[in-house]
């Protein structure tokens, strides 16, 4: 596969992200690995079919796509990011790989699978990006619209630290705000609404006492089940 570049809608968000990541991108993976928790778990649970298609929305440095390549060597990888600076790092990440992902500069709230030359993706993943996308609900809409009929959307992002001490919650929220990161407190409600409207099944799981939230929304590859409540809050919404 080849790397490609598209166009954004020209909003100021792209410029802000390029300015923030122009230098940060060189140390991004090293500094983020200690607190962007749950990414590798999400990837191992994608259950991509043989030769399946995977899109990462907000792919950043390409770190997650490369991890997906290790788990699913036959997968056809795609990524989009609003920051051209980050995509430069993503191409560097894959510099030793013979099979390159298709990468496009694009707005997460304004893309379509046809931009990548396909009808729909088997899997779409969004890792710690919704908390930085201004129109994050539109990004979820577009991600769901980009799925194949049997596809699924996989999300991991900051939760509300609902079972952590109050001082930890307040400290983390204040620190994240310095980097334009806003954990989406109503993410679960939005996804439950999407599940009802689209006839899909939602699995929503708080991780590490609510430090992070992991959600899967889709039809294919998901076993029918009833509502489940686990010790840390696993919840499944059936059809």
RAKAUR-V559932 format. One record per backbone hydrogen bond with DSSP energy under -1.0 kcal/mol. NH is the residue of the N-H (numbers start at 1). CO is the residue of the C=O. If there is no record, write none. Layout:
BEGIN
nh = (NH/NH)
co = (CO/CO)
END
This chain:
BEGIN
nh = (4/16/17/18/19/20/21/22/25/26/27/31/32/33/35/36/37/42/43/44/45/46/52/54/55/56/57/58/59/62/66/67/68/69/70/71/72/75/76/78/79/80/81/87/88/89/90/91/92/93/94/95/97/100/102/104/106/110/115/116/117/118/121/123/124/125/126/128/132/136/139/140/141/142/143/144/145/146/147/148/151/152/153/154/155/156/157/159/161/163/164/169/170/171/172/173/174/175/176/177/179/180/181/182/185/187/190/191/192/193/194/195/196/197/198/199/200/201/202/203/204/205/207/211/212/213/214/215/216/217/218/219/222/233/235/237)
co = (103/12/13/14/15/16/17/18/21/23/24/27/28/29/32/32/35/38/39/40/41/43/49/76/123/78/125/80/80/59/62/63/64/65/66/67/68/72/52/54/102/56/104/83/84/85/86/87/88/89/90/92/94/1/77/79/81/107/112/113/114/113/146/53/152/55/154/156/129/134/135/136/137/138/139/140/141/142/144/121/148/122/217/124/215/126/213/211/210/209/161/165/166/167/168/169/170/171/172/173/176/177/176/131/183/184/186/187/188/189/190/191/192/193/194/195/195/218/237/216/235/214/212/208/207/157/205/155/203/153/201/151/219/230/204/202)
END
